[in-house]
Amino acid sequence: MFLTVVILSCDSFSQQTDSLAPEATVAESKLSFRDIPYLKEAFIDASPKDKKDGISVGKLGIDGGNKEMILTLAQDIADKKYGNFDSFLIAHKGKLIFESYYSRGRINLPHPQASATKTYTSFALGRAIQLGYLTMADLDMPLVRFLKDLDSTKFVEGVEKITLHKALSMRSGIDISEDKRKNLEENPNLLKGQRHVQAFLEHTVPITDNSQVFNYKDDPRLVMQVIEAVVPGSAKDFIKNELLDKMGITNYNWQTDLSGLPKAGSRSSMRSRDMMKWGILGIKKGKWETEQLIPESFIAKATSKIVDQSEEYDDPAGGISGTAYGYFWWQADMSIGGKSYLSKAARGGSGQTIIVIEALDLIVVTTTHRKVDDPISVVAKRVLPAFIN
């Protein structure tokens, strides 16, 4: 099962159980996120309100967790001991039991997601599989077979090696020089639709076994192009109708790429409670309420350890080891008291995270802005102990 926590930070601490969570005004909602004024005090709620939004609620301590330990952590976040957190939420055994907002955090304000957007793109592909527009077997097929408007005579060598499996795990092998990329983007009208992919496949280095290594760049764009190609209508409408609407996510932003498709690697914004919904969808193995939105087999594959990233991302001092990458999902082992717990997470810089720990039926959601300490280590060191007997 999963655990989701959302974290936000502020200047002073005030536990509020009877007050309403802070909301952005109409004027604030029109501002750039960087211009959102800081809250005068943190909002801390150990008994979140039922918003009739599809999220069940409970009480910290009564429905799980050591209340004193989590409130102490919230105080430290409010005091900025971990940098600039904006929200911090915890769900345990299917109930939201802790909700807090700091700094620029507002309950009704979509927060920039950065690379957590990749996880939502992965789930959109999974939805296409659930509805029969793709199959699990298609994950290992050449990606270009799904894009009928491409001119293969202009491809570099090795393009057939790029599969959805490789793209979803950031190993397409596509690598374009910054000068060539800048030149292409100076003519955005030439990159509409599948011409965006055509440009990648014409101007990348040749695709070889050696080039297909983890490279955190353009691969989500390839996946979004496949979604656009196989679903009825547009990828934008498909994501809205088949995922966001079904989960009751209506207040969000999702920017458009040069191709005219939704940006797949970043540039979406979600409210913290809606981030929790993505975590719930994951922990319930693709089911939302009574409907299976994403195949359980796809969730299992997407959240599995496919590409070892331990050398670059492990933090032994923070209790983090075995870091790996799946289908736009991160995995890491969190160690405490001689025992290890596998975490699965959507991660976006600087700290937009949805962290799921099945063994503890725990979900943690955090939103932040730079500078900030890594929320993954904060959860390992400060949240896990509050949920382990």
Disulfide bonds with the S-S distance in Angstrom:
none
